[in-house]
Amino acid sequence: MLNNATFPSLQQRSLHTVWHPCTQMKQHETYPLVPIHSGKGVWLYDKEGRRYLDAISSWWVNLFGHAHPDINAAIHDQLENIEHVMLAGFTHEPVVSLSERLVQLSPGSLGHCFYASDGASAVEIALKMSFHYWQLCGQTQKSHFISLQNDYHGETLGALSVTDIAIFRETYAPLLRPCTHVPTPDWRYARPGDDPETHALRTASMLEAHLAKHHAHIAALILEPLVQGAAGMGMYHPVYLQRARELCDHYHVHLIADEIAVGFGRTGTLFACNQADITPDFLCLAKGLSGGYLPLSVVMTMETIFQTFYHDKTAHAFLHSHSHTGNALACRAALATLDIFERDHVLETNTRKSAYFNSAATSLRDHPKVENFRHCGMIWAFEVKTCDAEFAANCFQLGLQHQIVLRPLGKTIYFMPPYVISETEIDLLIDATLAVLDSITH
């Protein structure tokens, strides 16, 4: 008679065949994979019914919780019509409707949408479009890019070239294009006595000095508006975005806003750029675009850039493609996501939830092991004072024991919960995090 030991577990099967992302696979000899069977709202469930509060929205993508009935229904409905058709030479209602909605919602005059499947691909598109634009305009010397110190834009070769996270870059450095990373406005780097605005203006003056000297060769500045995610949720004052926009205009350099992680309400406004009242030349969106359901990204740009590529010759076009560009199912999920924003007044509701979280987190902010507690919209972060070299992995395991999913960035714990999180679940998250901190012994 066969018993359960005869059959390999889901964790074992996964380790035999799946090469997991951003993972040293050997570590799973010590830290087992967490097998997820289902999800509902902010909760993930394994097959035994154990639950885990998804405090990081499954890598920052899930806006309205798992198995949201409205998004589920939209996808099911679209399945009865067409699941996918190539977007070269064809079109369909979901991609047109989504583009029209995004044009209405986006800052300024971003009237054209170019679709891909993921954030890094969107960054690649924006970089290529900017470079190609200057080539078509006869300014062939404008072929370089600059980004912020500690910025993260993805791990494909073009996106990695403008990324400044050493662990991702160093191995592939010989394959990457050179890029200058100007000083970050992240207020954790401020001089003693400087407030976030003063620090932002100081670093903007360093950007100005660089552009004044090198603008003739720079195609674009790319940045993560307001929050630098992989850098440990580094946050900065909106005045930096205002100055960056002014400087890019003055020196004829494109501004690329990578809102892949911070778009769709994460910073408190629909787009982070709204808080500086600026319009980038290129706006990159992904992650929450489809509510976290399906791979979908888009680059939005303005009429002047679109018209530069509009020509009788095919070679003059922007010849870039992805097989699943504008996937109909993903676009329907995105439309359902935008419907929820409008119907449920999500930004206003998030403002109230954010205030409740900040009030409830007083004990967390005052914990002796916590420093640099910070907040922007529906993002919270702080550093933990610890000498534990394996802190991130140990914190993850401790979190699971207390029914929460934490995935620290170095010694930074952060929260980016789905917007449907309730006050009771906020209390549970904070109490569980306090228990994790109290379990850290060094």
N, C-alpha and C positions, 0 to 999 in steps of 0.2 A: 504494500500500500504506500502510495506517495505521500510525503508530508511537505510542509511549506519550505523546508530546507532544500528540497529537491529543485525548486525553481529559484533562479537568481532574482534578487530584488530589483526594483526599478533603478535604484542607485547603482547597483552593480552593472546592469545592462547599459546604463548611460555612460559609465566610465569606460566600458569596452568599446563603444562606438562613437560617442559624441565628444568632440574636442570643444570644450566650453570656452566662451570668450573672456578675455581679460583675466585669465586664470592660470596659475601654475598647477597643472593637473596632479602633480605628485602630492600637493598639499591635501588632496581629498583622501589620501590614505589616513590622515589624521582627522580631517574635518569632512564628514560625509555630506553629500549633496542632500538638499531638502526636496523630497518628491511632492509636487503640488498636484492635487487631484481636481480641485475646483476653486472658484472664487466668488464672492458676493460682497458688494460694497467695498469697504476698506480691508476686508478679510480674505486671506488665502487659507485653504484647507488641504491637509494631506488626507490620505486614504483612510487613516484611522480616526479622522474627525478632529485632530488637533488643529488649532487655528493660529494665525499669525497676522498681526496688524501690519499692513503694507505701508510703512511710514515713509517709503521712498518712491511710491507710485511705480514700482517695477522699472527702475532706471528712468524715472522722471517722466514717464509717458502717460500714465493713467490719470485722467482728470476727474471722471465722474464714477469711479468705482468699477469693480469687476462685474461683468454680466449685467450691465445696465439695460433695462428692458427696452428703452427707446432706441438705443444704438443696435441692440440685437434685432429688433423688429425691422429697422431700416436695412440691415444687411440681408435678412431673410427675404424681404420684399424685393431687393435688387437681384437676388439669386434667381427669381422667377423670370427675369428679363434678360440681362446679359451680365456675366461675371467679369469679362475683360475683352477689350478689343484694342488692337494697336492704335496709337494716337497719331501715327504718321499716315495721313491720307484719310483718316476717319475721325469722328468725334461722337460724343454721346451726352445725354442730358445731365448726368451727375457732374461731369467735369466742367461743363459750361456753367451750370448753376453755382457750383462751388467757386469758380473763378469770379463770377459776378458778385457773390457774397463777400469774398475776400477783398475785392477792389473797393467795395463800399466800406468795409471795416478798417482797412489798413490806413496808416498815417499818410497824409499828403496825396500825391498823384501817382501812386504805384498801380498802373493800369494793365499790366501784362503778367501772366503767370506761366512759369515753366516748371513742369512737374518731374519728380524723380521718386525714389523709394526710401531714402534715408537721409539723415542729416549730413553726413560726410559728402554724399553725392550732391546735395544742395550747395555745400561750400565749394566743391569742385566746379559746379556750374557757374556760380557767381564769380569765382576767380577767372575762369576761362572767358566768360562774357566780358568782364572788365578788360582783360588783356586784349581780346579780339576787337573790342570797341576802339581802343586806342590805335591798334594796327590799322583798322579801316579808316580812322581819322588821319592817318599819315604820321602819327606820333609813335613811331616804332621803338623809340628808346624807352617808352614807359612800359616796362616789363617786370618791375619789381613790386613786392608787396611788403607792407609792414603790419604788425599786430602788436597787441599788448603783452608785456611780460606776464607770464603765467597763463596766458589764454589757451583754451582748448577748442579745436575746431574739427576734430575727427582724425581718423587714422589711415585713410587712403593717402597716397603719396603727396598729392597737392594739398590736401587739408592738413596733413602732418607737417608740411613745410611751414605753415603759418601757425602751428601749435608750438607752445613753449612749456611742455611738460616733459622733463628729461627722460623719465622711465619709458615713455613712448617713442621719443625721438632718437635717442643715442644710438641704438643698434642700426637704424636705417639712415643715419646722417649722410653716408656717401650717396644715397639715392635722392636726397632732397634738394630742392632749390634753396638758395640762400634767402634769408628773411631777417629783417631787423625787428627786434622786439623792444618797443619803447617802454619806459617805466610805467608801471601799473598805478592807476588811481585807487586801488584797494586800500581802504583807510587803515588796515592793519600795518601798513608800511609807513604811516605818517610819522613825521618828526614829533618828539614829545611836545605837547602843548597845542599841536595843530588839530583843528577839527576836520571832519571829512571833506567839507567844501574847500577849505584852504589847501588841503593835500591834493584834491582833484585839480584845482587851478594851478598848483605848482607843477604837477605832472603834465598838465595841458601845455604849459609853457615849454616843457622839454619836447613835447610833440611838435610844437611850433618851430623850435630851433632845428629839429631834424627835417621837417618839411621845407623850411626855408633853404636848407643846404642841398637837399636831395630830390625835391619834388619833380624835377624834370625827368627822373628815371622811375618814379613811383606810379604804378597803375591805381592802387587802392590801399586804403587802411581797412582792415577787418577787425572787428571787436565783438565781444559778448557784452551787450548793454546791461549795465547796472550790477550784474552778478556773474562772476567768473566761476563756473561750476566745478570743473575738475581741480581747480586750484584750492579747493576747500571752501567753496561758496564765499569767495572774496567779493565784498560789496563796496560800491562806490557811489558818490554823489552825482545826480543827473547833470550838474553843470559841466562835467567833463564831456558828456555827449553834445551839449550845446556848443562848446568850444571846438570839439572835433569836427562838427558839421561846418562851422564857420571857417575853420582852417582848411578843410578839404575843398570848400567852395573857392576860397581865396587862391589856393595853390593848384587848382584843377586836378584834384585827386578824388577818385571815387570813395565813397563810404559804404562798406558792407556791414550790415547789422546781422549778426548771427544770433537770432532769437530762437534757435532750435530748442533750447532748454527753458528759456525764460518767457516765451510767447504764450498767448492764450491765458492771461490772468495770473501767471505765477508771481509777478512782481507787484500785483495789486491793480494794474491797469491791463487792458487787453493786450497791448504790446508795451514792452519796456520803453521803447522810443517815445511813447505818448507822454511819459513823465518829463521829458526834455523838450517836448513839442517840436520834434525834428522828423524829417523824412530822409531815410537813407537812399542811396542810389540803388542798392540791392537789399532786399529783406529775405533772409533765409528762415523758413519755418519747417518744423517736422514734429516728432514726438507727440505732443498733445493735439496736433492737427486732426488726427483721426480719433481723438479720445483715447489714444493708446492702443486701439484695437488692431490696426493693420499698418504695414509699412507704407508711409506716404510722406513726401516732402515737396516743397515748392520754393521757387525763387521768384520773388516779385520785383519788377523793375518798371521804369517809367517810359513814357512815349518816346522821348528823345533817343534813348538807347535802343528801343525796339526799331525805330525808323532807320537807324544807322545800318541795321542788318537787312532791311527791306529793300530788295533789289531784284533785277531780272536774272542775274546769274546765281546758280545754285551754290557755287563756291563762296559766294558772298554771305550765305546764310549761316546761322549758328548750327553747325552740324554736330549735334550732341544728342544722344538718345539713351533711353533705358527701356528694356522690353516691357516693363509693367508701368511705364509712365501713365499717370492719370487713371490708374485702375478704378473701374466703376464701383466695385465693392468698397474700396477705401474711401472714394469720394462720397459715397452715400453715408459712410460712418462719420466723415467729417461734417457733412451737412447736418446730420442728426446732432452732432456735438455743438455746432453753432446754434441750432434750434434750442438746445438746453440752455445755453448761455442767455439767449434772449428771453425765453419763457420763464425761467426761474430766477432772473435777475441775479445771476451768479456773482458778478463783481461786487454788488452791494452786500450780498450774503457773506461773501468771503471777507469783506471788511469787518463785519461783526464777528465772524469766527476768528479772524486774526486778533482782534482785540481781546476776545475771551482767552485765546491761547497765551497771549502775552501776560494777561493777568494771572492765569493758572500757572505759568512757568516761573513765578517769582522764586520759588524754592530751588528750581533748577538753575536759574541765573545766579543765585547766591551760593550755590554749592562750592565748597572749597577747591574742588578739582576742576571747576569750570572757569574759563577765561574767554574774553572777546565774544560774549553772547551777542548775537546780532539777528536782525530780522528784516526781511523785505517781502511784503505781500504775503504769499503763502509759502515762504521759505524761511527756515530758522537754522542757525548753525552756531557752534561754539567749539573751542579747542579744549581738550582734556589734558590736564597736567599729569603725565605718567611717564615712567621710564620703560614701560613694557614694549619691547621691540616687536612683539606680535599683537600689539593692541587691537588693530583693526579686525583681525581674525578672531581674537578672543572676545571682543565686544560683540561681534556678529553672533557667536555661539551663546553668549550670555543673554543677548536680546531674545533669541529663540526660546530660551528657557523661561522668559517672561512674556512670551506671546507677542513679541514685536520684531519686525524686520529692520535692523540697522545695518548700514553698510558704510562704515566710516571711510573718509578720505584721509589717509594718514592718521593723524590724531584729531581730526575734525569729525564730530558727530553732527549730522544735519537731518532735518525733517523736511520732506516735500510730500505731504500726504495727499491723497485724493480729496477733491473739494467737498465730497459728501461726508467727510468725517464729522461726527456729532460731538457735542460737548462732553458727553460721557466717554467717548472714545479718545478725545483729547486728554481728559483726566487720566485715563488708563495709560496712554502713551507716555505722559510725563511721569507718572508714578513708576512705571516699568523702567524708564530711563534712569530715574533716581536709584532704583534698586540695582541696575547695572553698574552705575558709578560707584555705589557703595560696595560692590563686589570686587572692584579693582583694588588690589592690595599694594601696588607699587607703580 
